[in-house]
């Protein structure tokens, strides 16, 4: 069974911390459902392999499930 991740574009709400870092706080799924991001456990530089270029990868947790935002 192939469980390759699927790229989905979503709207993201984010805020700046007092240290100036941008952190995502919630996302809106394709069907309009809004999910609060419980926590961000890692922010790292990562290559966008399919789109090309470089950006940040956020390791996020929503309802006990880990995912990534680029």
N, CA, C and O atoms as a GROMACS GRO file, in nm:
protein
  280
    1UNK      N    1   0.084  -0.117   0.000
    1UNK     CA    2   0.000   0.000   0.000
    1UNK      C    3   0.089   0.124   0.000
    1UNK      O    4   0.175   0.139   0.086
    2UNK      N    5   0.067   0.212  -0.096
    2UNK     CA    6   0.147   0.334  -0.108
    2UNK      C    7   0.080   0.446  -0.029
    2UNK      O    8  -0.032   0.486  -0.061
    3UNK      N    9   0.148   0.494   0.074
    3UNK     CA   10   0.092   0.601   0.158
    3UNK      C   11   0.175   0.728   0.143
    3UNK      O   12   0.208   0.795   0.241
    4UNK      N   13   0.208   0.760   0.019
    4UNK     CA   14   0.288   0.878  -0.009
    4UNK      C   15   0.209   1.004   0.030
    4UNK      O   16   0.090   1.013   0.000
    5UNK      N   17   0.273   1.101   0.096
    5UNK     CA   18   0.204   1.224   0.135
    5UNK      C   19   0.149   1.298   0.013
    5UNK      O   20   0.208   1.295  -0.095
    6UNK      N   21   0.038   1.363   0.032
    6UNK     CA   22  -0.025   1.440  -0.074
    6UNK      C   23  -0.008   1.587  -0.043
    6UNK      O   24  -0.034   1.631   0.069
    7UNK      N   25   0.034   1.664  -0.143
    7UNK     CA   26   0.049   1.808  -0.124
    7UNK      C   27  -0.087   1.874  -0.139
    7UNK      O   28  -0.154   1.857  -0.241
    8UNK      N   29  -0.128   1.947  -0.037
    8UNK     CA   30  -0.255   2.018  -0.038
    8UNK      C   31  -0.226   2.163   0.002
    8UNK      O   32  -0.158   2.188   0.102
    9UNK      N   33  -0.277   2.256  -0.075
    9UNK     CA   34  -0.259   2.397  -0.041
    9UNK      C   35  -0.373   2.441   0.050
    9UNK      O   36  -0.490   2.421   0.018
   10UNK      N   37  -0.338   2.500   0.164
   10UNK     CA   38  -0.438   2.543   0.262
   10UNK      C   39  -0.408   2.687   0.304
   10UNK      O   40  -0.295   2.735   0.292
   11UNK      N   41  -0.511   2.755   0.352
   11UNK     CA   42  -0.492   2.888   0.409
   11UNK      C   43  -0.440   2.872   0.551
   11UNK      O   44  -0.487   2.785   0.624
   12UNK      N   45  -0.343   2.953   0.589
   12UNK     CA   46  -0.283   2.943   0.722
   12UNK      C   47  -0.288   3.079   0.791
   12UNK      O   48  -0.254   3.182   0.732
   13UNK      N   49  -0.332   3.078   0.916
   13UNK     CA   50  -0.326   3.199   0.998
   13UNK      C   51  -0.203   3.184   1.087
   13UNK      O   52  -0.178   3.078   1.144
   14UNK      N   53  -0.126   3.292   1.098
   14UNK     CA   54  -0.002   3.287   1.176
   14UNK      C   55   0.011   3.417   1.255
   14UNK      O   56  -0.055   3.516   1.227
   15UNK      N   57   0.099   3.412   1.353
   15UNK     CA   58   0.126   3.532   1.431
   15UNK      C   59   0.276   3.541   1.458
   15UNK      O   60   0.348   3.442   1.451
   16UNK      N   61   0.320   3.662   1.488
   16UNK     CA   62   0.459   3.684   1.523
   16UNK      C   63   0.474   3.679   1.673
   16UNK      O   64   0.398   3.742   1.746
   17UNK      N   65   0.573   3.603   1.721
   17UNK     CA   66   0.606   3.599   1.862
   17UNK      C   67   0.685   3.723   1.900
   17UNK      O   68   0.724   3.801   1.813
   18UNK      N   69   0.707   3.741   2.027
   18UNK     CA   70   0.783   3.857   2.074
   18UNK      C   71   0.927   3.854   2.025
   18UNK      O   72   0.993   3.958   2.017
   19UNK      N   73   0.976   3.735   1.991
   19UNK     CA   74   1.113   3.724   1.939
   19UNK      C   75   1.119   3.747   1.788
   19UNK      O   76   1.227   3.738   1.728
   20UNK      N   77   1.004   3.776   1.725
   20UNK     CA   78   1.001   3.804   1.582
   20UNK      C   79   0.978   3.684   1.493
   20UNK      O   80   0.969   3.698   1.371
   21UNK      N   81   0.968   3.565   1.553
   21UNK     CA   82   0.946   3.444   1.473
   21UNK      C   83   0.801   3.434   1.432
   21UNK      O   84   0.710   3.464   1.510
   22UNK      N   85   0.778   3.391   1.310
   22UNK     CA   86   0.645   3.369   1.256
   22UNK      C   87   0.603   3.226   1.287
   22UNK      O   88   0.673   3.131   1.251
   23UNK      N   89   0.488   3.209   1.354
   23UNK     CA   90   0.440   3.075   1.388
   23UNK      C   91   0.296   3.057   1.344
   23UNK      O   92   0.212   3.144   1.371
   24UNK      N   93   0.265   2.946   1.277
   24UNK     CA   94   0.127   2.920   1.236
   24UNK      C   95   0.040   2.888   1.357
   24UNK      O   96   0.084   2.821   1.450
   25UNK      N   97  -0.084   2.937   1.356
   25UNK     CA   98  -0.175   2.915   1.468
   25UNK      C   99  -0.298   2.834   1.429
   25UNK      O  100  -0.356   2.765   1.514
   26UNK      N  101  -0.340   2.841   1.303
   26UNK     CA  102  -0.452   2.760   1.256
   26UNK      C  103  -0.447   2.749   1.105
   26UNK      O  104  -0.382   2.829   1.037
   27UNK      N  105  -0.515   2.647   1.053
   27UNK     CA  106  -0.524   2.632   0.909
   27UNK      C  107  -0.667   2.603   0.869
   27UNK      O  108  -0.746   2.549   0.947
   28UNK      N  109  -0.700   2.641   0.746
   28UNK     CA  110  -0.833   2.618   0.691
   28UNK      C  111  -0.819   2.516   0.579
   28UNK      O  112  -0.751   2.541   0.480
   29UNK      N  113  -0.886   2.402   0.596
   29UNK     CA  114  -0.878   2.293   0.500
   29UNK      C  115  -0.955   2.328   0.374
   29UNK      O  116  -1.028   2.428   0.372
   30UNK      N  117  -0.940   2.249   0.270
   30UNK     CA  118  -1.004   2.273   0.140
   30UNK      C  119  -1.156   2.288   0.150
   30UNK      O  120  -1.216   2.365   0.076
   31UNK      N  121  -1.217   2.213   0.241
   31UNK     CA  122  -1.363   2.215   0.252
   31UNK      C  123  -1.414   2.322   0.349
   31UNK      O  124  -1.534   2.328   0.377
   32UNK      N  125  -1.323   2.407   0.399
   32UNK     CA  126  -1.363   2.517   0.485
   32UNK      C  127  -1.351   2.490   0.634
   32UNK      O  128  -1.369   2.581   0.715
   33UNK      N  129  -1.321   2.365   0.673
   33UNK     CA  130  -1.303   2.336   0.816
   33UNK      C  131  -1.176   2.404   0.866
   33UNK      O  132  -1.073   2.405   0.799
   34UNK      N  133  -1.186   2.461   0.987
   34UNK     CA  134  -1.074   2.530   1.047
   34UNK      C  135  -1.018   2.445   1.161
   34UNK      O  136  -1.093   2.396   1.245
   35UNK      N  137  -0.887   2.428   1.162
   35UNK     CA  138  -0.819   2.348   1.264
   35UNK      C  139  -0.718   2.434   1.338
   35UNK      O  140  -0.633   2.497   1.276
   36UNK      N  141  -0.728   2.436   1.470
   36UNK     CA  142  -0.628   2.506   1.551
   36UNK      C  143  -0.502   2.420   1.555
   36UNK      O  144  -0.510   2.298   1.570
   37UNK      N  145  -0.387   2.482   1.543
   37UNK     CA  146  -0.260   2.413   1.554
   37UNK      C  147  -0.226   2.409   1.702
   37UNK      O  148  -0.204   2.513   1.764
   38UNK      N  149  -0.221   2.288   1.758
   38UNK     CA  150  -0.198   2.270   1.901
   38UNK      C  151  -0.057   2.314   1.942
   38UNK      O  152  -0.038   2.379   2.044
   39UNK      N  153   0.041   2.276   1.859
   39UNK     CA  154   0.178   2.314   1.891
   39UNK      C  155   0.265   2.303   1.767
   39UNK      O  156   0.235   2.229   1.674
   40UNK      N  157   0.373   2.378   1.770
   40UNK     CA  158   0.476   2.372   1.666
   40UNK      C  159   0.600   2.320   1.737
   40UNK      O  160   0.651   2.383   1.830
   41UNK      N  161   0.649   2.204   1.693
   41UNK     CA  162   0.761   2.142   1.763
   41UNK      C  163   0.896   2.167   1.695
   41UNK      O  164   1.001   2.146   1.756
   42UNK      N  165   0.893   2.210   1.569
   42UNK     CA  166   1.020   2.234   1.500
   42UNK      C  167   0.998   2.327   1.382
   42UNK      O  168   0.896   2.320   1.312
   43UNK      N  169   1.094   2.415   1.360
   43UNK     CA  170   1.099   2.498   1.240
   43UNK      C  171   1.238   2.481   1.184
   43UNK      O  172   1.337   2.504   1.253
   44UNK      N  173   1.246   2.442   1.058
   44UNK     CA  174   1.378   2.420   0.997
   44UNK      C  175   1.376   2.462   0.852
   44UNK      O  176   1.271   2.466   0.788
   45UNK      N  177   1.493   2.493   0.801
   45UNK     CA  178   1.509   2.521   0.658
   45UNK      C  179   1.493   2.389   0.584
   45UNK      O  180   1.548   2.287   0.625
   46UNK      N  181   1.418   2.392   0.475
   46UNK     CA  182   1.399   2.269   0.398
   46UNK      C  183   1.382   2.305   0.251
   46UNK      O  184   1.323   2.407   0.216
   47UNK      N  185   1.435   2.220   0.166
   47UNK     CA  186   1.421   2.240   0.022
   47UNK      C  187   1.281   2.198  -0.021
   47UNK      O  188   1.230   2.095   0.022
   48UNK      N  189   1.220   2.279  -0.105
   48UNK     CA  190   1.092   2.243  -0.164
   48UNK      C  191   1.124   2.162  -0.290
   48UNK      O  192   1.141   2.219  -0.398
   49UNK      N  193   1.132   2.032  -0.275
   49UNK     CA  194   1.184   1.946  -0.381
   49UNK      C  195   1.100   1.950  -0.507
   49UNK      O  196   1.154   1.953  -0.617
   50UNK      N  197   0.968   1.949  -0.494
   50UNK     CA  198   0.884   1.948  -0.613
   50UNK      C  199   0.870   2.087  -0.674
   50UNK      O  200   0.869   2.101  -0.796
   51UNK      N  201   0.861   2.190  -0.590
   51UNK     CA  202   0.841   2.326  -0.640
   51UNK      C  203   0.973   2.396  -0.667
   51UNK      O  204   0.976   2.496  -0.738
   52UNK      N  205   1.080   2.345  -0.611
   52UNK     CA  206   1.210   2.410  -0.623
   52UNK      C  207   1.223   2.521  -0.520
   52UNK      O  208   1.124   2.571  -0.468
   53UNK      N  209   1.344   2.559  -0.491
   53UNK     CA  210   1.367   2.667  -0.397
   53UNK      C  211   1.388   2.618  -0.255
   53UNK      O  212   1.403   2.498  -0.230
   54UNK      N  213   1.388   2.712  -0.163
   54UNK     CA  214   1.416   2.685  -0.022
   54UNK      C  215   1.312   2.757   0.061
   54UNK      O  216   1.266   2.864   0.023
   55UNK      N  217   1.274   2.700   0.174
   55UNK     CA  218   1.178   2.764   0.263
   55UNK      C  219   1.183   2.700   0.400
   55UNK      O  220   1.272   2.621   0.431
   56UNK      N  221   1.086   2.735   0.482
   56UNK     CA  222   1.078   2.680   0.616
   56UNK      C  223   0.980   2.564   0.620
   56UNK      O  224   0.876   2.567   0.554
   57UNK      N  225   1.014   2.462   0.698
   57UNK     CA  226   0.922   2.351   0.723
   57UNK      C  227   0.885   2.355   0.870
   57UNK      O  228   0.972   2.352   0.957
   58UNK      N  229   0.757   2.363   0.897
   58UNK     CA  230   0.705   2.365   1.033
   58UNK      C  231   0.650   2.226   1.066
   58UNK      O  232   0.566   2.174   0.993
   59UNK      N  233   0.697   2.167   1.175
   59UNK     CA  234   0.639   2.043   1.225
   59UNK      C  235   0.528   2.085   1.320
   59UNK      O  236   0.553   2.148   1.422
   60UNK      N  237   0.404   2.048   1.284
   60UNK     CA  238   0.289   2.092   1.362
   60UNK      C  239   0.212   1.972   1.414
   60UNK      O  240   0.224   1.861   1.364
   61UNK      N  241   0.131   1.998   1.517
   61UNK     CA  242   0.043   1.896   1.575
   61UNK      C  243  -0.098   1.952   1.578
   61UNK      O  244  -0.122   2.062   1.628
   62UNK      N  245  -0.192   1.873   1.525
   62UNK     CA  246  -0.334   1.907   1.526
   62UNK      C  247  -0.410   1.784   1.573
   62UNK      O  248  -0.401   1.679   1.511
   63UNK      N  249  -0.483   1.798   1.682
   63UNK     CA  250  -0.562   1.686   1.737
   63UNK      C  251  -0.480   1.560   1.754
   63UNK      O  252  -0.526   1.450   1.723
   64UNK      N  253  -0.357   1.573   1.804
   64UNK     CA  254  -0.273   1.458   1.830
   64UNK      C  255  -0.204   1.399   1.708
   64UNK      O  256  -0.137   1.296   1.719
   65UNK      N  257  -0.219   1.461   1.591
   65UNK     CA  258  -0.159   1.410   1.470
   65UNK      C  259  -0.049   1.506   1.422
   65UNK      O  260  -0.069   1.627   1.416
   66UNK      N  261   0.066   1.451   1.388
   66UNK     CA  262   0.177   1.530   1.340
   66UNK      C  263   0.164   1.552   1.190
   66UNK      O  264   0.123   1.462   1.116
   67UNK      N  265   0.198   1.672   1.147
   67UNK     CA  266   0.200   1.702   1.003
   67UNK      C  267   0.306   1.809   0.978
   67UNK      O  268   0.372   1.855   1.072
   68UNK      N  269   0.321   1.848   0.853
   68UNK     CA  270   0.420   1.948   0.816
   68UNK      C  271   0.355   2.057   0.735
   68UNK      O  272   0.267   2.031   0.653
   69UNK      N  273   0.399   2.179   0.757
   69UNK     CA  274   0.364   2.293   0.673
   69UNK      C  275   0.491   2.346   0.610
   69UNK      O  276   0.595   2.354   0.676
   70UNK      N  277   0.485   2.381   0.484
   70UNK     CA  278   0.601   2.437   0.414
   70UNK      C  279   0.570   2.580   0.374
   70UNK      O  280   0.655   2.647   0.315
   0.00000   0.00000   0.00000
